[in-house]
């Protein structure tokens, strides 16, 4: 950093366009890290889910199934669509989806909501990308997800008020570590000699760039120009670990707000199965319930829902069938669940086999009298 001290000549003019400082630290980086790490992890988990349309106990692959799982609109795949939905739902606290005349599902970027007590809410000035819809959408014509009373963006801004300035100061201290500090003594430059001032300014800029970018910088001495360094090491230096601890503390607060286990976010492998189970139960499942309830409310009538027809969401499982094979065998052989009920829990569709709807109890689960009566015939 250059410090220009005025000389004894009162006619010396300060070079106003000289940059004395480097670019400021981008404070928004902390927010972006939290958003990409926390919300990104949740959205990447949810987009692996399958949306099922259940009619008469079977998964029906119709237009609705195709829209939810393959192509919601002409420009997005289902994975990208639901990723954007989850990002907006968590960060903004709500997400509005409208249905275009082409049956495409479109995520609104901006809108105005009018709420009523006993009448359906209305959505006006709905904007998707750069297009604004002139019509007014009623509540029963849209898909509207609400995550909570307060958006995560407000929480992040509130937390950042406490963490941001401290982080910026720590980064500033770290950047100043081993910083080269110097002064440049300049003899008076004629007040009206613009060419001389410009040449001097260019020389200072080249000198600054050479010191900043090169391991060895040779500065030619010129008449009327003296460069002198004043750098010195101080005993109290800020370590990068302190910055990392502060950043982790900020992310921990954001993760706790959405129910994401901190250990899973940091990649800890100790007791990972239990941590993942808690992650699914307290973070992913509540969000999926919000989505599932809204879809059922908007697409399934009361009579159909009471008959068992619904929209179900099968989230990704953290274990495969081979991991739970022994447990499945015990549940089947003890008569607790039949074959199709087990397939349902494992995420598979029902099998069209009457045997899969029957319950079986093996000998070791029967009463003593029943086992003896069966004899060798069983």
Secondary structure, DSSP 4 states (H G I P E B T S, - for coil): -EEE---S-TTPPP-TT---SPPPP-THHHHHHHIIIIIHHHHHHHTT-EEEEEETTEE--SHHHHHHHT-SBTTB-HHHHHHHHHHHHHHHSEEEEEE-TTS-EEE-SEEEEE--SSS--EEEEEEETTEE--S-EEGGGEEEEE--SS-HHHHHHHHHHHHHHHHHHHHHHHHHTT---EEEEE----TT-HHHHHHHHHHHHHHHHHHHH-SS-----BTTEEEEE-----S----HHHHHHHHHHHHHHHHHHHT--HHHHHT--TTHHHHHHHHIIIIIHHHHHHHHHHHHHHHS-HHHHHTT-EEEEEPPPSS-TTTTHHHHHHHHHTTSS-HHHHHHHHTPPPPS-GGGGS----GGGS-HHHHHHHGGG-
